[in-house]
Amino acid sequence: MKKIDNLWKERLQLYTIEMRKYLKYIFNDHLLFVAIFALSGGAYYYSRWVKTLDHHFPIGWVMGLILGLVITISPIYTLLKNADKVFLLPLETKLQSYFRKAIKLSFVIQSYILLMVLAVLMPMYVHSTGGSFRSFFFYLIIMWILKYWNLFMHWDVLKFRDPQVEIFDWIIRFALNTIFVFLLVEKAPFWYVGVLIVLYIGVYQYFHRLAKEKTIKWDLLIEKEEKRLTGFYRFANLFTDVPKLKGQVKRRKWLDPILNRVKYGQQNTYRYLFARTFVRTSEYFGLFVRLTIIGGLILLFSDQRYLMIGVALVFLYLTGFQLIPMVRYHELKIWLHLYPVSMELKKSSFLKVITTVLMLQALIFGILALISSSWVNGVLVLLIGIVFVLLLVKIYIPSRLKKIDTNF
């Protein structure tokens, strides 16, 4: 038993070290500045929107659907590794304490997310219902209890091999959570809530009784843990190199006409390499597409000039900043050292590729601003975006490249 407790402590310690290693790159000074800027702008416009709400606003359904979704999504951080299905399998009956601690860890992490989501929703609740912010702690405790119930329910369902059971369980929990929050917010008669509590207990007892006869599905737990870590590594890879992440490379033949515009010659060696890397590598090309779509959608649904300019600059910065690690993408390939070209040419070629990508994004943002608002706003977004890109590639990115060189 002591060895099992030590196993969890070791796993948790290694997991914490791993997270800290990448979080220090994710939450760096530059990203914090952009995040504060974006959150401040979002909070300003959110507060203005909240003031337009009245008692006709369907606050019950809005809070029910949002909180119901956050409560229902309840992954369990087991910290299992691939070799565990061989070495820990004989100890399965003695691992109850290990998995209880896994559920507790999952609850602690997800309870913070729930707290933040509820904090964002409270101004909406207070303004549309005339309630008080003092009810925040009451709702928070109820949400935490529901989250704990969902984690135990999800754990029991993970013992079933049939994926349809997991889908069925998710739908049931989402429906119960959404309706429960709706009744709570709308201050429904107590017996309505009492009926739902009985349903919660009944559903849990039903699945728990069936799960008692089943063993732990090691392959499924390890697969989910690997997917969860891969998702985090993909996010961290936007800020720094992640050796454990295996990137996907796709041909994307339909973009060849654009790449063929890079002229053949020794001076364009690295320019062609970085252009091809950007187009074929899913993490960089996918990053560009995702940020362009998200920023574009915000611009399409906005008609305020300063907001549009701010959104365009934030997304141009995020794209440029997160493309910087591409400069070291081929660093471990020995054949690059055989290129008869200087390192200065490598840096200048990289900056040209980044400039082209960001200019294209600025053009897209300018066109979308023109469509959603006016030609004046469209031109302003485009021109300010171009100036910002030039400053980024002339001043900021070269300084980041120097910092990368000193660290390696």
QUIPE-V632419 format. One record per backbone hydrogen bond with DSSP energy under -0.5 kcal/mol. CO is the residue of the C=O (numbers start at 1). NH is the residue of the N-H. E is the energy in kcal/mol with one decimal. If there is no record, write none. Layout:
CO NH E
CO NH E
This chain:
1 5 -2.0
2 6 -2.3
3 7 -2.0
4 8 -2.0
5 9 -2.1
6 10 -2.6
7 11 -2.5
8 12 -2.8
9 13 -2.3
10 14 -2.5
11 15 -2.5
12 16 -2.5
13 17 -2.2
14 18 -2.3
15 19 -2.5
16 20 -2.5
17 21 -2.0
18 22 -1.2
19 23 -2.8
20 24 -1.6
22 25 -0.8
22 26 -1.9
23 27 -3.0
25 28 -0.7
26 28 -0.9
28 32 -2.4
29 33 -2.0
30 34 -2.1
31 35 -3.1
32 36 -2.8
33 37 -2.2
34 38 -2.9
35 39 -3.0
36 40 -2.4
37 41 -2.2
38 42 -2.8
39 43 -2.8
40 44 -2.1
41 45 -2.2
42 46 -2.3
43 47 -2.4
44 48 -1.7
45 49 -2.1
46 50 -2.6
47 51 -1.5
49 52 -1.5
50 53 -1.7
54 57 -1.7
57 59 -2.7
58 62 -2.2
59 63 -2.6
60 64 -2.2
61 65 -2.8
62 66 -2.2
63 67 -2.5
64 68 -1.9
65 69 -1.8
66 70 -2.1
67 71 -2.7
68 72 -2.1
69 73 -2.3
72 74 -1.2
75 77 -0.6
76 78 -1.4
81 84 -1.5
82 85 -0.9
83 86 -1.6
83 87 -2.2
84 88 -2.4
84 89 -0.6
88 91 -1.2
89 92 -1.6
91 94 -1.9
92 95 -1.4
95 99 -2.2
96 100 -2.1
97 101 -1.9
98 102 -1.5
99 103 -2.0
100 104 -2.1
101 105 -2.5
102 77 -0.5
102 106 -2.2
103 107 -2.2
104 108 -2.5
105 109 -2.2
106 110 -2.4
107 111 -2.3
108 112 -1.1
109 113 -1.1
110 114 -2.3
111 115 -2.2
112 116 -2.1
113 117 -2.3
114 118 -2.5
115 119 -2.1
116 120 -1.9
117 121 -1.8
118 122 -1.6
119 123 -0.6
121 125 -2.0
122 126 -3.0
123 127 -2.3
124 128 -1.9
125 129 -1.9
125 131 -0.6
126 130 -1.9
132 135 -1.3
133 136 -1.8
134 137 -0.7
134 138 -0.5
135 139 -2.5
136 140 -2.6
137 141 -2.2
138 142 -1.9
139 143 -2.7
140 144 -2.3
141 145 -2.1
142 146 -2.2
143 147 -2.4
144 148 -2.2
145 149 -2.1
146 150 -2.4
147 151 -2.1
148 152 -2.0
149 153 -2.3
150 154 -2.8
151 155 -2.1
152 156 -1.9
153 157 -2.1
154 158 -1.7
156 159 -1.4
157 160 -2.1
162 165 -1.0
162 166 -0.9
163 167 -1.9
164 168 -2.7
165 169 -2.7
166 170 -2.2
167 171 -2.3
168 172 -2.2
169 173 -2.7
170 174 -2.6
171 175 -2.3
172 176 -2.6
173 177 -2.9
174 178 -2.5
175 179 -2.4
176 180 -2.5
177 181 -2.4
178 182 -2.4
179 183 -2.7
180 184 -2.1
181 185 -2.8
182 186 -2.5
183 188 -2.7
184 187 -0.8
189 192 -1.4
189 193 -1.2
190 194 -2.7
191 195 -2.0
192 196 -1.7
193 197 -2.3
194 198 -2.0
195 199 -2.0
196 200 -2.7
197 201 -2.3
198 202 -2.7
199 203 -2.9
200 204 -2.2
201 205 -2.5
202 206 -2.2
203 207 -2.3
204 208 -2.8
205 209 -2.1
206 210 -1.7
207 211 -2.4
208 212 -1.3
210 213 -0.8
211 214 -1.7
216 218 -1.2
217 221 -2.3
218 222 -2.7
219 223 -2.3
220 224 -2.4
221 225 -2.1
222 226 -2.5
223 227 -2.1
224 228 -2.2
225 229 -2.3
226 230 -2.4
227 231 -2.2
228 232 -1.7
229 233 -2.8
230 234 -2.4
231 235 -1.7
232 236 -2.9
233 237 -2.2
235 238 -1.3
236 239 -2.0
236 240 -1.8
241 243 -0.6
242 245 -1.7
244 246 -0.5
245 247 -0.8
248 282 -2.5
252 255 -1.7
253 256 -2.0
255 258 -0.9
255 259 -1.8
256 260 -2.6
258 261 -1.2
259 262 -1.8
261 263 -0.7
265 268 -1.3
266 269 -1.4
268 272 -2.5
269 273 -1.7
270 274 -3.1
271 275 -2.1
272 276 -2.5
273 277 -2.4
274 278 -2.6
275 279 -2.1
276 280 -2.4
277 281 -2.1
280 250 -2.9
280 282 -0.5
281 285 -2.5
282 286 -2.1
283 287 -0.8
284 288 -2.2
285 289 -2.4
286 290 -2.8
287 291 -2.6
288 292 -2.1
289 293 -2.4
290 294 -2.7
291 295 -2.6
292 296 -2.5
293 297 -2.5
294 298 -1.9
295 299 -2.1
296 300 -2.2
297 301 -1.5
299 302 -1.3
303 305 -0.5
304 308 -2.4
305 309 -2.4
306 310 -2.5
307 311 -2.8
308 312 -2.4
309 313 -2.4
310 314 -2.4
311 315 -2.3
312 316 -2.1
313 317 -2.3
314 318 -2.6
315 319 -2.1
316 320 -2.6
317 321 -3.2
318 322 -1.9
319 323 -0.9
320 323 -0.6
320 324 -0.6
321 324 -0.7
323 326 -1.6
324 327 -2.1
325 328 -1.6
326 329 -1.5
328 331 -1.4
330 333 -1.8
332 334 -0.6
333 336 -1.3
334 337 -1.4
335 338 -1.1
336 339 -1.3
339 341 -1.5
342 346 -1.2
343 347 -2.1
344 348 -2.5
345 349 -2.4
346 350 -2.2
347 351 -2.4
348 352 -1.8
349 353 -2.0
350 354 -2.4
351 355 -2.5
352 356 -2.3
353 357 -2.3
354 358 -2.7
355 359 -2.6
356 360 -2.0
357 361 -2.0
358 362 -2.7
359 363 -2.3
360 364 -2.1
361 365 -2.5
362 366 -2.3
363 367 -2.3
364 368 -2.4
365 369 -2.3
366 370 -2.0
367 371 -2.2
368 372 -2.5
369 373 -1.9
374 378 -2.2
375 379 -2.5
376 380 -2.5
377 381 -2.7
378 382 -2.0
379 383 -3.0
380 384 -2.7
381 385 -1.8
382 386 -2.4
383 387 -2.4
384 388 -2.4
385 389 -2.4
386 390 -2.4
387 391 -2.2
388 392 -2.3
389 393 -2.6
390 394 -1.5
391 395 -2.2
391 396 -1.2
392 397 -3.1
395 399 -1.2
396 400 -1.8
397 401 -2.4
398 402 -1.9
399 403 -1.7
400 404 -2.1
401 405 -2.1
402 406 -1.8
403 407 -1.2
404 408 -0.9
